[in-house]
């Protein structure tokens, strides 16, 4: 039986939004700073719709 497995990395190597390579990263591919900014923007947009 082979011990080689084509496992994917659990997290990305850089942020998909700003390119930060230091991390830590969310499972969505964003660094924690961009994740926080995105969440804040989405909350603000939903508050303005009502």
C-alpha positions as CSV (number, residue, x, y, z in Angstrom):
1,X,0.0,0.0,0.0
2,X,1.3,3.5,-0.9
3,X,1.7,6.1,1.8
4,X,1.7,8.9,-0.8
5,X,-1.5,10.9,-0.7
6,X,-2.4,13.8,-2.9
7,X,-3.6,15.9,0.1
8,X,-4.5,19.5,-0.5
9,X,-3.1,22.1,2.0
10,X,-5.7,23.1,4.6
11,X,-5.1,26.8,4.1
12,X,-3.9,28.9,1.2
13,X,-0.3,30.2,0.9
14,X,-1.5,33.8,0.5
15,X,-4.5,36.0,0.9
16,X,-6.7,35.9,-2.3
17,X,-7.6,39.6,-1.7
18,X,-4.5,41.5,-0.6
19,X,-1.7,38.9,-1.2
20,X,-0.5,38.7,2.4
21,X,1.7,35.7,2.9
22,X,2.1,35.9,6.6
23,X,-1.3,34.6,7.6
24,X,-3.1,33.3,9.5
25,X,-5.7,32.6,6.9
26,X,-9.4,31.7,6.9
27,X,-10.8,28.7,5.0
28,X,-12.2,31.2,2.5
29,X,-8.7,32.1,1.4
30,X,-8.5,35.5,3.1
31,X,-6.2,36.7,5.8
32,X,-7.8,37.6,9.1
33,X,-7.7,41.4,8.3
34,X,-9.5,41.0,4.9
35,X,-12.0,38.6,6.5
36,X,-12.8,41.2,9.1
37,X,-13.1,44.0,6.6
38,X,-15.4,41.9,4.3
39,X,-17.6,40.8,7.2
40,X,-18.0,44.5,8.3
41,X,-18.8,45.6,4.8
42,X,-21.4,42.9,4.4
43,X,-23.0,43.8,7.7
44,X,-23.1,47.5,6.7
45,X,-24.6,46.8,3.3
46,X,-27.4,44.7,4.8
47,X,-28.2,47.4,7.3
48,X,-28.4,50.0,4.6
49,X,-30.8,47.9,2.5
50,X,-33.6,47.9,5.1
